[in-house]
Amino acid sequence: MDNQGNAPKGNELQIELNEEIAEGTYSNLAIINHSNTEFVVDFVRIMPGVPKAKVQSRIILTPHHAKRLLMALTENISRYEEVFGQIEVNDQIPPLPMNFGGPTGMA
């Protein structure tokens, strides 16, 4: 049903998003592996000065859907850059664990 109580028409797909998933999960590193049948994307959160990180979410995709995701990201990044300007990417990979450059805390 839509917001007016009408049943979906034709091939419409209803997607449900519960509150917990809607909050999202922060990730600042993605690790991608693949086989001949699937792509596995592990989303990781790295914290400054901490030598251990935990996978926050793992998404497994077929090669077809991985390609469609790439195309959708490419399109959305282009739209973003049209509005907000070019996203600068530093080709140097920071050492792990990452140091975010701020002062280190002491307790």
A tleap script that builds the chain and sets N, CA, C and O, in Angstrom:
source leaprc.protein.ff14SB
mol = sequence {
  NMET ASP ASN GLN GLY ASN ALA PRO LYS GLY
  ASN GLU LEU GLN ILE GLU LEU ASN GLU GLU
  ILE ALA GLU GLY THR TYR SER ASN LEU ALA
  ILE ILE ASN HIE SER ASN THR GLU PHE VAL
  VAL ASP PHE VAL ARG ILE MET PRO GLY VAL
  PRO LYS ALA LYS VAL GLN SER ARG ILE ILE
  LEU THR PRO HIE HIE ALA LYS ARG LEU LEU
  MET ALA LEU THR GLU ASN ILE SER ARG TYR
  GLU GLU VAL PHE GLY GLN ILE GLU VAL ASN
  ASP GLN ILE PRO PRO LEU PRO MET ASN PHE
  GLY GLY PRO THR GLY MET CALA
}
set mol.1.N position { 0.822 -1.184 0.000 }
set mol.1.CA position { 0.000 0.000 0.000 }
set mol.1.C position { 0.874 1.259 0.000 }
set mol.1.O position { 1.927 1.284 0.638 }
set mol.2.N position { 0.441 2.298 -0.711 }
set mol.2.CA position { 1.146 3.568 -0.673 }
set mol.2.C position { 0.587 4.434 0.455 }
set mol.2.O position { -0.236 3.972 1.245 }
set mol.3.N position { 1.030 5.681 0.531 }
set mol.3.CA position { 0.600 6.571 1.607 }
set mol.3.C position { -0.896 6.852 1.580 }
set mol.3.O position { -1.469 7.210 2.609 }
set mol.4.N position { -1.540 6.697 0.429 }
set mol.4.CA position { -2.974 6.922 0.323 }
set mol.4.C position { -3.774 5.623 0.479 }
set mol.4.O position { -4.991 5.631 0.299 }
set mol.5.N position { -3.115 4.516 0.809 }
set mol.5.CA position { -3.803 3.250 1.005 }
set mol.5.C position { -4.069 2.491 -0.274 }
set mol.5.O position { -4.836 1.528 -0.268 }
set mol.6.N position { -3.454 2.901 -1.376 }
set mol.6.CA position { -3.662 2.220 -2.647 }
set mol.6.C position { -2.694 1.059 -2.798 }
set mol.6.O position { -1.550 1.130 -2.348 }
set mol.7.N position { -3.151 -0.002 -3.428 }
set mol.7.CA position { -2.295 -1.157 -3.691 }
set mol.7.C position { -1.275 -0.794 -4.758 }
set mol.7.O position { -1.558 0.046 -5.612 }
set mol.8.N position { -0.072 -1.419 -4.730 }
set mol.8.CA position { 0.927 -1.130 -5.762 }
set mol.8.C position { 0.424 -1.560 -7.136 }
set mol.8.O position { -0.320 -2.532 -7.264 }
set mol.9.N position { 0.844 -0.814 -8.166 }
set mol.9.CA position { 0.416 -1.094 -9.531 }
set mol.9.C position { 1.507 -1.834 -10.284 }
set mol.9.O position { 2.691 -1.556 -10.092 }
set mol.10.N position { 1.126 -2.761 -11.128 }
set mol.10.CA position { 2.058 -3.442 -12.021 }
set mol.10.C position { 3.232 -4.066 -11.313 }
set mol.10.O position { 3.074 -4.861 -10.386 }
set mol.11.N position { 4.433 -3.690 -11.770 }
set mol.11.CA position { 5.659 -4.288 -11.261 }
set mol.11.C position { 6.330 -3.450 -10.176 }
set mol.11.O position { 7.537 -3.577 -9.966 }
set mol.12.N position { 5.577 -2.597 -9.483 }
set mol.12.CA position { 6.167 -1.781 -8.429 }
set mol.12.C position { 6.669 -2.676 -7.296 }
set mol.12.O position { 6.068 -3.700 -6.972 }
set mol.13.N position { 7.758 -2.267 -6.720 }
set mol.13.CA position { 8.362 -3.010 -5.626 }
set mol.13.C position { 8.284 -2.187 -4.362 }
set mol.13.O position { 8.703 -1.029 -4.344 }
set mol.14.N position { 7.757 -2.766 -3.318 }
set mol.14.CA position { 7.713 -2.092 -2.035 }
set mol.14.C position { 8.967 -2.478 -1.251 }
set mol.14.O position { 9.267 -3.659 -1.080 }
set mol.15.N position { 9.689 -1.469 -0.779 }
set mol.15.CA position { 10.908 -1.703 -0.008 }
set mol.15.C position { 10.673 -1.216 1.401 }
set mol.15.O position { 10.269 -0.073 1.616 }
set mol.16.N position { 10.925 -2.081 2.359 }
set mol.16.CA position { 10.728 -1.750 3.767 }
set mol.16.C position { 12.066 -1.394 4.398 }
set mol.16.O position { 13.071 -2.065 4.160 }
set mol.17.N position { 12.074 -0.340 5.199 }
set mol.17.CA position { 13.278 0.119 5.883 }
set mol.17.C position { 12.940 0.297 7.349 }
set mol.17.O position { 12.243 1.240 7.724 }
set mol.18.N position { 13.444 -0.628 8.194 }
set mol.18.CA position { 13.136 -0.498 9.612 }
set mol.18.C position { 14.025 0.565 10.265 }
set mol.18.O position { 15.018 0.990 9.675 }
set mol.19.N position { 13.675 0.986 11.462 }
set mol.19.CA position { 14.365 2.096 12.125 }
set mol.19.C position { 15.841 1.807 12.366 }
set mol.19.O position { 16.678 2.689 12.179 }
set mol.20.N position { 16.171 0.593 12.774 }
set mol.20.CA position { 17.570 0.259 13.061 }
set mol.20.C position { 18.442 0.386 11.813 }
set mol.20.O position { 19.527 0.965 11.869 }
set mol.21.N position { 17.977 -0.146 10.701 }
set mol.21.CA position { 18.727 -0.058 9.450 }
set mol.21.C position { 18.752 1.381 8.948 }
set mol.21.O position { 19.762 1.815 8.394 }
set mol.22.N position { 17.671 2.129 9.127 }
set mol.22.CA position { 17.591 3.510 8.661 }
set mol.22.C position { 18.625 4.403 9.336 }
set mol.22.O position { 19.032 5.411 8.758 }
set mol.23.N position { 19.053 4.059 10.535 }
set mol.23.CA position { 20.073 4.849 11.224 }
set mol.23.C position { 21.412 4.796 10.496 }
set mol.23.O position { 22.210 5.729 10.598 }
set mol.24.N position { 21.661 3.727 9.772 }
set mol.24.CA position { 22.898 3.593 9.017 }
set mol.24.C position { 24.062 3.154 9.887 }
set mol.24.O position { 23.968 3.133 11.115 }
set mol.25.N position { 25.157 2.805 9.234 }
set mol.25.CA position { 26.384 2.392 9.901 }
set mol.25.C position { 27.534 3.131 9.243 }
set mol.25.O position { 27.679 3.100 8.021 }
set mol.26.N position { 28.356 3.801 10.052 }
set mol.26.CA position { 29.488 4.554 9.516 }
set mol.26.C position { 30.625 3.610 9.155 }
set mol.26.O position { 30.933 2.677 9.896 }
set mol.27.N position { 31.241 3.862 8.012 }
set mol.27.CA position { 32.396 3.098 7.560 }
set mol.27.C position { 33.370 4.044 6.880 }
set mol.27.O position { 32.958 4.915 6.114 }
set mol.28.N position { 34.669 3.879 7.154 }
set mol.28.CA position { 35.665 4.697 6.468 }
set mol.28.C position { 36.685 3.833 5.727 }
set mol.28.O position { 37.754 4.308 5.344 }
set mol.29.N position { 36.342 2.567 5.533 }
set mol.29.CA position { 37.178 1.655 4.754 }
set mol.29.C position { 36.295 0.552 4.186 }
set mol.29.O position { 35.449 0.003 4.892 }
set mol.30.N position { 36.488 0.233 2.925 }
set mol.30.CA position { 35.795 -0.895 2.309 }
set mol.30.C position { 36.846 -1.844 1.748 }
set mol.30.O position { 37.780 -1.423 1.065 }
set mol.31.N position { 36.685 -3.111 2.040 }
set mol.31.CA position { 37.578 -4.147 1.528 }
set mol.31.C position { 36.746 -5.011 0.584 }
set mol.31.O position { 35.699 -5.536 0.964 }
set mol.32.N position { 37.223 -5.149 -0.644 }
set mol.32.CA position { 36.451 -5.863 -1.664 }
set mol.32.C position { 37.221 -7.093 -2.131 }
set mol.32.O position { 38.391 -7.004 -2.505 }
set mol.33.N position { 36.559 -8.223 -2.103 }
set mol.33.CA position { 37.098 -9.481 -2.623 }
set mol.33.C position { 36.081 -10.052 -3.598 }
set mol.33.O position { 34.907 -9.682 -3.570 }
set mol.34.N position { 36.535 -10.955 -4.458 }
set mol.34.CA position { 35.594 -11.565 -5.387 }
set mol.34.C position { 36.022 -12.977 -5.768 }
set mol.34.O position { 37.192 -13.350 -5.680 }
set mol.35.N position { 35.034 -13.732 -6.189 }
set mol.35.CA position { 35.250 -15.044 -6.794 }
set mol.35.C position { 34.600 -14.977 -8.170 }
set mol.35.O position { 34.200 -13.900 -8.612 }
set mol.36.N position { 34.494 -16.089 -8.835 }
set mol.36.CA position { 33.846 -16.074 -10.152 }
set mol.36.C position { 32.334 -15.900 -10.050 }
set mol.36.O position { 31.680 -15.625 -11.056 }
set mol.37.N position { 31.767 -16.056 -8.855 }
set mol.37.CA position { 30.311 -15.982 -8.717 }
set mol.37.C position { 29.806 -14.835 -7.849 }
set mol.37.O position { 28.607 -14.557 -7.847 }
set mol.38.N position { 30.698 -14.155 -7.103 }
set mol.38.CA position { 30.215 -13.104 -6.211 }
set mol.38.C position { 31.308 -12.099 -5.853 }
set mol.38.O position { 32.502 -12.393 -5.912 }
set mol.39.N position { 30.857 -10.913 -5.483 }
set mol.39.CA position { 31.709 -9.877 -4.920 }
set mol.39.C position { 31.325 -9.740 -3.452 }
set mol.39.O position { 30.142 -9.705 -3.114 }
set mol.40.N position { 32.324 -9.663 -2.585 }
set mol.40.CA position { 32.094 -9.492 -1.153 }
set mol.40.C position { 32.695 -8.154 -0.750 }
set mol.40.O position { 33.889 -7.919 -0.929 }
set mol.41.N position { 31.849 -7.275 -0.200 }
set mol.41.CA position { 32.302 -5.958 0.243 }
set mol.41.C position { 32.149 -5.899 1.754 }
set mol.41.O position { 31.039 -5.972 2.282 }
set mol.42.N position { 33.282 -5.765 2.446 }
set mol.42.CA position { 33.279 -5.595 3.901 }
set mol.42.C position { 33.470 -4.119 4.210 }
set mol.42.O position { 34.454 -3.511 3.787 }
set mol.43.N position { 32.530 -3.546 4.948 }
set mol.43.CA position { 32.619 -2.157 5.367 }
set mol.43.C position { 33.158 -2.127 6.791 }
set mol.43.O position { 32.602 -2.744 7.699 }
set mol.44.N position { 34.260 -1.391 6.964 }
set mol.44.CA position { 35.006 -1.384 8.223 }
set mol.44.C position { 35.029 0.033 8.775 }
set mol.44.O position { 35.038 1.005 8.019 }
set mol.45.N position { 35.039 0.141 10.099 }
set mol.45.CA position { 35.222 1.433 10.760 }
set mol.45.C position { 36.564 1.402 11.466 }
set mol.45.O position { 36.785 0.610 12.382 }
set mol.46.N position { 37.471 2.291 11.018 }
set mol.46.CA position { 38.794 2.401 11.635 }
set mol.46.C position { 38.780 3.609 12.552 }
set mol.46.O position { 38.326 4.686 12.164 }
set mol.47.N position { 39.274 3.434 13.766 }
set mol.47.CA position { 39.353 4.535 14.720 }
set mol.47.C position { 40.809 4.948 14.883 }
set mol.47.O position { 41.702 4.104 14.809 }
set mol.48.N position { 41.060 6.238 15.104 }
set mol.48.CA position { 42.441 6.721 15.200 }
set mol.48.C position { 43.197 6.069 16.348 }
set mol.48.O position { 42.698 5.964 17.469 }
set mol.49.N position { 44.420 5.633 16.037 }
set mol.49.CA position { 45.294 5.078 17.060 }
set mol.49.C position { 44.920 3.705 17.571 }
set mol.49.O position { 45.562 3.200 18.491 }
set mol.50.N position { 43.903 3.088 17.003 }
set mol.50.CA position { 43.467 1.761 17.449 }
set mol.50.C position { 43.929 0.744 16.413 }
set mol.50.O position { 43.530 0.829 15.252 }
set mol.51.N position { 44.766 -0.224 16.811 }
set mol.51.CA position { 45.338 -1.159 15.834 }
set mol.51.C position { 44.384 -2.271 15.386 }
set mol.51.O position { 44.775 -3.137 14.603 }
set mol.52.N position { 43.153 -2.257 15.867 }
set mol.52.CA position { 42.193 -3.299 15.516 }
set mol.52.C position { 40.915 -2.632 15.022 }
set mol.52.O position { 40.458 -1.650 15.609 }
set mol.53.N position { 40.343 -3.154 13.960 }
set mol.53.CA position { 39.098 -2.618 13.412 }
set mol.53.C position { 38.117 -3.755 13.204 }
set mol.53.O position { 38.512 -4.903 13.000 }
set mol.54.N position { 36.842 -3.427 13.259 }
set mol.54.CA position { 35.787 -4.427 13.147 }
set mol.54.C position { 34.984 -4.196 11.872 }
set mol.54.O position { 34.654 -3.061 11.526 }
set mol.55.N position { 34.677 -5.285 11.183 }
set mol.55.CA position { 33.772 -5.204 10.032 }
set mol.55.C position { 32.394 -4.838 10.577 }
set mol.55.O position { 31.853 -5.521 11.446 }
set mol.56.N position { 31.838 -3.746 10.050 }
set mol.56.CA position { 30.528 -3.279 10.494 }
set mol.56.C position { 29.399 -3.925 9.702 }
set mol.56.O position { 28.298 -4.127 10.213 }
set mol.57.N position { 29.694 -4.246 8.438 }
set mol.57.CA position { 28.677 -4.827 7.578 }
set mol.57.C position { 29.354 -5.543 6.418 }
set mol.57.O position { 30.386 -5.090 5.923 }
set mol.58.N position { 28.784 -6.645 5.991 }
set mol.58.CA position { 29.277 -7.379 4.823 }
set mol.58.C position { 28.134 -7.484 3.827 }
set mol.58.O position { 27.036 -7.928 4.166 }
set mol.59.N position { 28.406 -7.071 2.592 }
set mol.59.CA position { 27.420 -7.160 1.526 }
set mol.59.C position { 27.974 -8.089 0.453 }
set mol.59.O position { 29.113 -7.931 0.013 }
set mol.60.N position { 27.165 -9.056 0.035 }
set mol.60.CA position { 27.565 -10.018 -0.984 }
set mol.60.C position { 26.695 -9.776 -2.222 }
set mol.60.O position { 25.466 -9.773 -2.145 }
set mol.61.N position { 27.364 -9.573 -3.366 }
set mol.61.CA position { 26.674 -9.224 -4.607 }
set mol.61.C position { 27.042 -10.192 -5.722 }
set mol.61.O position { 28.143 -10.742 -5.742 }
set mol.62.N position { 26.122 -10.394 -6.639 }
set mol.62.CA position { 26.468 -11.104 -7.869 }
set mol.62.C position { 27.320 -10.158 -8.710 }
set mol.62.O position { 27.248 -8.944 -8.518 }
set mol.63.N position { 28.129 -10.681 -9.642 }
set mol.63.CA position { 28.893 -9.790 -10.518 }
set mol.63.C position { 28.008 -8.782 -11.260 }
set mol.63.O position { 28.394 -7.627 -11.439 }
set mol.64.N position { 26.825 -9.221 -11.689 }
set mol.64.CA position { 25.893 -8.333 -12.379 }
set mol.64.C position { 25.491 -7.164 -11.488 }
set mol.64.O position { 25.508 -6.012 -11.922 }
set mol.65.N position { 25.130 -7.459 -10.246 }
set mol.65.CA position { 24.715 -6.391 -9.333 }
set mol.65.C position { 25.891 -5.523 -8.898 }
set mol.65.O position { 25.710 -4.334 -8.635 }
set mol.66.N position { 27.091 -6.093 -8.816 }
set mol.66.CA position { 28.281 -5.286 -8.512 }
set mol.66.C position { 28.500 -4.259 -9.620 }
set mol.66.O position { 28.825 -3.106 -9.336 }
set mol.67.N position { 28.328 -4.657 -10.861 }
set mol.67.CA position { 28.491 -3.740 -11.995 }
set mol.67.C position { 27.411 -2.668 -11.964 }
set mol.67.O position { 27.695 -1.499 -12.225 }
set mol.68.N position { 26.181 -3.048 -11.649 }
set mol.68.CA position { 25.092 -2.071 -11.560 }
set mol.68.C position { 25.335 -1.089 -10.412 }
set mol.68.O position { 25.014 0.093 -10.531 }
set mol.69.N position { 25.898 -1.571 -9.306 }
set mol.69.CA position { 26.246 -0.687 -8.187 }
set mol.69.C position { 27.310 0.313 -8.628 }
set mol.69.O position { 27.209 1.501 -8.318 }
set mol.70.N position { 28.327 -0.155 -9.348 }
set mol.70.CA position { 29.365 0.734 -9.872 }
set mol.70.C position { 28.748 1.824 -10.750 }
set mol.70.O position { 29.095 2.998 -10.622 }
set mol.71.N position { 27.849 1.441 -11.627 }
set mol.71.CA position { 27.215 2.407 -12.520 }
set mol.71.C position { 26.378 3.412 -11.726 }
set mol.71.O position { 26.404 4.606 -12.024 }
set mol.72.N position { 25.643 2.946 -10.730 }
set mol.72.CA position { 24.815 3.837 -9.915 }
set mol.72.C position { 25.682 4.792 -9.096 }
set mol.72.O position { 25.356 5.973 -8.975 }
set mol.73.N position { 26.787 4.290 -8.530 }
set mol.73.CA position { 27.702 5.165 -7.786 }
set mol.73.C position { 28.331 6.209 -8.700 }
set mol.73.O position { 28.441 7.377 -8.327 }
set mol.74.N position { 28.740 5.797 -9.885 }
set mol.74.CA position { 29.337 6.727 -10.849 }
set mol.74.C position { 28.355 7.846 -11.189 }
set mol.74.O position { 28.729 9.018 -11.209 }
set mol.75.N position { 27.115 7.490 -11.454 }
set mol.75.CA position { 26.090 8.485 -11.780 }
set mol.75.C position { 25.843 9.421 -10.601 }
set mol.75.O position { 25.751 10.635 -10.784 }
set mol.76.N position { 25.735 8.873 -9.404 }
set mol.76.CA position { 25.451 9.694 -8.230 }
set mol.76.C position { 26.630 10.580 -7.842 }
set mol.76.O position { 26.425 11.702 -7.378 }
set mol.77.N position { 27.848 10.107 -8.021 }
set mol.77.CA position { 29.016 10.949 -7.757 }
set mol.77.C position { 29.049 12.113 -8.744 }
set mol.77.O position { 29.363 13.239 -8.359 }
set mol.78.N position { 28.732 11.855 -9.998 }
set mol.78.CA position { 28.672 12.936 -10.990 }
set mol.78.C position { 27.643 13.984 -10.591 }
set mol.78.O position { 27.918 15.181 -10.675 }
set mol.79.N position { 26.472 13.556 -10.160 }
set mol.79.CA position { 25.434 14.491 -9.717 }
set mol.79.C position { 25.909 15.295 -8.504 }
set mol.79.O position { 25.706 16.507 -8.438 }
set mol.80.N position { 26.534 14.620 -7.557 }
set mol.80.CA position { 27.053 15.278 -6.355 }
set mol.80.C position { 28.065 16.355 -6.744 }
set mol.80.O position { 27.998 17.485 -6.259 }
set mol.81.N position { 29.003 15.996 -7.625 }
set mol.81.CA position { 30.063 16.934 -8.009 }
set mol.81.C position { 29.526 18.123 -8.799 }
set mol.81.O position { 30.103 19.209 -8.742 }
set mol.82.N position { 28.443 17.937 -9.528 }
set mol.82.CA position { 27.820 19.065 -10.222 }
set mol.82.C position { 27.322 20.110 -9.232 }
set mol.82.O position { 27.372 21.308 -9.511 }
set mol.83.N position { 26.846 19.663 -8.085 }
set mol.83.CA position { 26.293 20.572 -7.081 }
set mol.83.C position { 27.369 21.084 -6.126 }
set mol.83.O position { 27.417 22.279 -5.838 }
set mol.84.N position { 28.239 20.190 -5.629 }
set mol.84.CA position { 29.152 20.526 -4.549 }
set mol.84.C position { 30.618 20.672 -4.972 }
set mol.84.O position { 31.458 21.051 -4.156 }
set mol.85.N position { 30.926 20.382 -6.209 }
set mol.85.CA position { 32.298 20.478 -6.685 }
set mol.85.C position { 33.011 19.134 -6.657 }
set mol.85.O position { 32.520 18.151 -6.102 }
set mol.86.N position { 34.178 19.129 -7.271 }
set mol.86.CA position { 34.981 17.915 -7.437 }
set mol.86.C position { 35.380 17.317 -6.085 }
set mol.86.O position { 35.803 18.041 -5.183 }
set mol.87.N position { 35.248 16.025 -5.950 }
set mol.87.CA position { 35.721 15.303 -4.774 }
set mol.87.C position { 37.196 15.007 -4.996 }
set mol.87.O position { 37.559 14.329 -5.957 }
set mol.88.N position { 38.036 15.507 -4.123 }
set mol.88.CA position { 39.473 15.276 -4.235 }
set mol.88.C position { 39.822 13.924 -3.623 }
set mol.88.O position { 39.392 13.610 -2.513 }
set mol.89.N position { 40.595 13.133 -4.342 }
set mol.89.CA position { 41.010 11.818 -3.858 }
set mol.89.C position { 42.531 11.796 -3.783 }
set mol.89.O position { 43.223 12.073 -4.763 }
set mol.90.N position { 43.027 11.466 -2.616 }
set mol.90.CA position { 44.461 11.322 -2.418 }
set mol.90.C position { 44.822 9.892 -2.778 }
set mol.90.O position { 44.297 8.951 -2.182 }
set mol.91.N position { 45.713 9.718 -3.746 }
set mol.91.CA position { 46.071 8.375 -4.195 }
set mol.91.C position { 46.951 7.627 -3.210 }
set mol.91.O position { 47.145 6.420 -3.357 }
set mol.92.N position { 47.489 8.313 -2.210 }
set mol.92.CA position { 48.330 7.649 -1.219 }
set mol.92.C position { 47.439 7.020 -0.156 }
set mol.92.O position { 46.571 7.677 0.419 }
set mol.93.N position { 47.666 5.766 0.086 }
set mol.93.CA position { 46.895 5.048 1.095 }
set mol.93.C position { 47.543 5.300 2.447 }
set mol.93.O position { 48.736 5.051 2.617 }
set mol.94.N position { 46.764 5.794 3.419 }
set mol.94.CA position { 47.351 6.055 4.729 }
set mol.94.C position { 47.731 4.755 5.429 }
set mol.94.O position { 47.098 3.722 5.208 }
set mol.95.N position { 48.757 4.801 6.269 }
set mol.95.CA position { 49.129 3.588 7.001 }
set mol.95.C position { 48.048 3.209 7.999 }
set mol.95.O position { 47.313 4.061 8.499 }
set mol.96.N position { 47.968 1.932 8.275 }
set mol.96.CA position { 47.010 1.453 9.274 }
set mol.96.C position { 47.747 1.157 10.567 }
set mol.96.O position { 48.856 0.626 10.498 }
set mol.97.N position { 47.215 1.460 11.733 }
set mol.97.CA position { 45.952 2.157 11.919 }
set mol.97.C position { 46.080 3.617 11.523 }
set mol.97.O position { 47.160 4.202 11.604 }
set mol.98.N position { 44.975 4.197 11.097 }
set mol.98.CA position { 44.970 5.576 10.624 }
set mol.98.C position { 45.192 6.537 11.783 }
set mol.98.O position { 44.710 6.319 12.894 }
set mol.99.N position { 45.927 7.596 11.503 }
set mol.99.CA position { 46.068 8.691 12.431 }
set mol.99.C position { 45.321 9.858 11.827 }
set mol.99.O position { 45.686 10.319 10.746 }
set mol.100.N position { 44.295 10.349 12.482 }
set mol.100.CA position { 43.462 11.398 11.918 }
set mol.100.C position { 44.063 12.786 12.082 }
set mol.100.O position { 43.423 13.781 11.743 }
set mol.101.N position { 45.311 12.863 12.610 }
set mol.101.CA position { 46.033 14.126 12.633 }
set mol.101.C position { 45.769 15.021 13.816 }
set mol.101.O position { 46.430 16.048 13.965 }
set mol.102.N position { 44.839 14.673 14.648 }
set mol.102.CA position { 44.536 15.512 15.809 }
set mol.102.C position { 45.431 15.146 16.969 }
set mol.102.O position { 46.250 14.232 16.875 }
set mol.103.N position { 45.268 15.867 18.067 }
set mol.103.CA position { 46.064 15.541 19.260 }
set mol.103.C position { 45.641 14.183 19.815 }
set mol.103.O position { 44.485 13.778 19.693 }
set mol.104.N position { 46.593 13.496 20.423 }
set mol.104.CA position { 46.251 12.219 21.036 }
set mol.104.C position { 45.796 12.467 22.454 }
set mol.104.O position { 46.344 13.316 23.158 }
set mol.105.N position { 44.796 11.724 22.867 }
set mol.105.CA position { 44.244 11.886 24.206 }
set mol.105.C position { 45.046 11.106 25.236 }
set mol.105.O position { 45.683 10.098 24.930 }
set mol.106.N position { 44.995 11.593 26.438 }
set mol.106.CA position { 45.667 10.907 27.541 }
set mol.106.C position { 44.670 10.798 28.683 }
set mol.106.O position { 43.885 11.717 28.916 }
set mol.107.N position { 44.698 9.689 29.389 }
set mol.107.CA position { 43.801 9.507 30.528 }
set mol.107.C position { 44.600 9.292 31.786 }
set mol.107.O position { 44.025 9.119 32.861 }
savepdb mol mol.pdb
quit
